[in-house]
Amino acid sequence: MKPVIKSKLIKWGLGAGCTLSAALLLSQVRSDGAFAAAHLQALAAGSEGKPTASASQDQVQQEYNQFQQKGRN
């Protein structure tokens, strides 16, 4: 086998192995009971709809909102 082809096969094999390892790790974390409890808690906290202070003070976001309002008029 040519060295170039062999090195590419090794590179693709390492990439596939790392991807599968990461997917396995994330699936194990997601199936954990502590993750499910934290996820439900985060969903409950997020559904309260409290705007953050940084979102209301963001100048870029304010400019974007003003631009959107001008476009609708």
CYANA upper distance limits for C-alpha pairs under 8 A (distance plus 0.5 A):
  1 MET  CA      5 ILE  CA      7.38
  1 MET  CA      6 LYS  CA      6.99
  2 LYS  CA      6 LYS  CA      6.67
  3 PRO  CA      7 SER  CA      6.54
  4 VAL  CA      8 LYS  CA      6.77
  5 ILE  CA      9 LEU  CA      6.66
  6 LYS  CA     10 ILE  CA      6.73
  7 SER  CA     11 LYS  CA      6.63
  8 LYS  CA     12 TRP  CA      6.63
  9 LEU  CA     13 GLY  CA      6.43
 10 ILE  CA     14 LEU  CA      6.58
 11 LYS  CA     15 GLY  CA      6.68
 12 TRP  CA     16 ALA  CA      6.56
 13 GLY  CA     17 GLY  CA      6.51
 14 LEU  CA     18 CYS  CA      6.54
 15 GLY  CA     19 THR  CA      6.62
 16 ALA  CA     20 LEU  CA      6.62
 17 GLY  CA     21 SER  CA      6.56
 18 CYS  CA     22 ALA  CA      6.63
 19 THR  CA     23 ALA  CA      6.69
 20 LEU  CA     24 LEU  CA      6.60
 21 SER  CA     25 LEU  CA      6.65
 22 ALA  CA     26 LEU  CA      6.61
 23 ALA  CA     27 SER  CA      6.58
 24 LEU  CA     28 GLN  CA      6.73
 25 LEU  CA     29 VAL  CA      6.80
 26 LEU  CA     30 ARG  CA      6.52
 27 SER  CA     31 SER  CA      6.63
 28 GLN  CA     32 ASP  CA      6.94
 29 VAL  CA     35 PHE  CA      7.26
 30 ARG  CA     35 PHE  CA      6.52
 30 ARG  CA     36 ALA  CA      7.61
 31 SER  CA     35 PHE  CA      7.79
 31 SER  CA     36 ALA  CA      7.87
 32 ASP  CA     36 ALA  CA      7.10
 33 GLY  CA     37 ALA  CA      6.79
 34 ALA  CA     38 ALA  CA      6.66
 35 PHE  CA     39 HIS  CA      6.44
 36 ALA  CA     40 LEU  CA      6.69
 37 ALA  CA     41 GLN  CA      6.70
 38 ALA  CA     42 ALA  CA      6.60
 39 HIS  CA     43 LEU  CA      6.67
 40 LEU  CA     44 ALA  CA      6.67
 41 GLN  CA     45 ALA  CA      6.68
 42 ALA  CA     46 GLY  CA      6.47
 43 LEU  CA     47 SER  CA      6.61
 44 ALA  CA     48 GLU  CA      7.47
 46 GLY  CA     50 LYS  CA      8.22
 51 PRO  CA     55 ALA  CA      7.28
 51 PRO  CA     56 SER  CA      7.74
 52 THR  CA     56 SER  CA      7.23
 53 ALA  CA     57 GLN  CA      6.90
 54 SER  CA     58 ASP  CA      6.58
 55 ALA  CA     61 GLN  CA      8.10
 56 SER  CA     62 GLN  CA      8.37
 57 GLN  CA     62 GLN  CA      8.37
 58 ASP  CA     62 GLN  CA      6.80
 59 GLN  CA     63 GLU  CA      6.67
 60 VAL  CA     64 TYR  CA      6.67
 61 GLN  CA     65 ASN  CA      6.64
 62 GLN  CA     66 GLN  CA      6.68
 63 GLU  CA     67 PHE  CA      6.62
 64 TYR  CA     68 GLN  CA      6.67
 65 ASN  CA     69 GLN  CA      6.68
 66 GLN  CA     70 LYS  CA      6.76
 67 PHE  CA     71 GLY  CA      6.78
 68 GLN  CA     72 ARG  CA      6.94
 69 GLN  CA     73 ASN  CA      7.06
